[in-house]
Amino acid sequence: MLEYFGLDYFFDNTKRIYFIYIFSALLLSLIFMSKYLRIQFSKKVLFHPSARLDYIYFLAISLIKILIIIPLLLNINDVVLWIVLALQEHFGYQERIRTSKFLIIFFYTLVVFIANDFSRYLLHRAMHSFALLWRFHRIHHSAEVLNFLTFYRVHPIENILFGLRYALVTGFVMGVFIYFFGAGIQAIELLGVHVISFFFMLFGANLRHSHIPLRFGNTIEKWILSPFQHQLHHTPEHLDANFGSSLAIWDRLFATLTITDIHTLRFGLANQSPRHSLWGALLNPFYKGIKL
């Protein structure tokens, strides 16, 4: 029953709001930026109409995912099979390359993470670049205050697109590795989670949607996006910057990286005052007359 309202997310270590990741985010805030905790948990933020929509939207989207989105998504195993069969058809059967199993697993872990991070950058940038896609993505950017649940303020159509992206990219990488190295390939995991993703979620991923401007310093932020850099992306002035998820190298490569020392941020959409309605968020992309 918990899964219908998304409450199982708090006990699932593959989810952003797993209770350990929330605890680690709060601990980082307490150690490095304690004064901002008062802002994050102030009435002005907690009970803002935008935050109230986040709470309701999280419950609604959890139900929509179970009933509609998940049944529509591709199965990674199907993608893997397509890729292996396609490679065999075009290049014939490949004799398994004999090498250290540890090296295979190590490189698979690295490649699948990089491929997923890069594809997230490309799709995220596309959501901003194409008018049709932006109509769905702007729901996420309509948030005027940020909290841990703002991460899930995503239209179902966008959820489907990112789910398909994950299945295609992960399935493609796995299929190629299986073709060359044989079956039984799996990423290195920590507590059942991809090890690199685990550490990114453990060290501040939840602060990306918050009012706690945790920075890593200019040098590190050229390689790894800090929570503050994603907060910048949620301002009207920097909508076209910092599209990356974990790594900053894609933003550097395509000249969309922004590093700045400004401290006062205003979140939301320029020249718009959303109503923060559930039906508005879900239906606005289809009917322009319905306000967010």
HELIX and SHEET records of a PDB file:
HELIX    1   1 LEU A    2  PHE A    5  5                                   4    
HELIX    2   2 LEU A    7  PHE A   11  5                                   5    
HELIX    3   3 PHE A   19  PHE A   32  1                                  14    
HELIX    4   4 SER A   34  GLN A   40  1                                   7    
HELIX    5   5 LYS A   43  LEU A   46  1                                   4    
HELIX    6   6 PRO A   49  ILE A   64  1                                  16    
HELIX    7   7 LYS A   65  ILE A   69  3                                   5    
HELIX    8   8 ILE A   70  LEU A   72  1                                   3    
HELIX    9   9 ILE A   76  PHE A   91  1                                  16    
HELIX   10  10 LYS A  101  SER A  129  1                                  29    
HELIX   11  11 ALA A  131  HIS A  141  1                                  11    
HELIX   12  12 PHE A  148  TYR A  152  5                                   5    
HELIX   13  13 PRO A  156  PHE A  181  1                                  26    
HELIX   14  14 VAL A  195  LEU A  202  1                                   8    
HELIX   15  15 ALA A  205  HIS A  209  5                                   5    
HELIX   16  16 ILE A  220  LYS A  222  5                                   3    
HELIX   17  17 PRO A  227  HIS A  233  1                                   7    
HELIX   18  18 PRO A  236  HIS A  238  5                                   3    
HELIX   19  19 ILE A  249  LEU A  253  1                                   5    
HELIX   20  20 LEU A  278  LEU A  283  1                                   6    
SHEET    1   A 2 GLU A 189  LEU A 190  0                                        
SHEET    2   A 2 VAL A 193  HIS A 194 -1                                        
END                                                                             
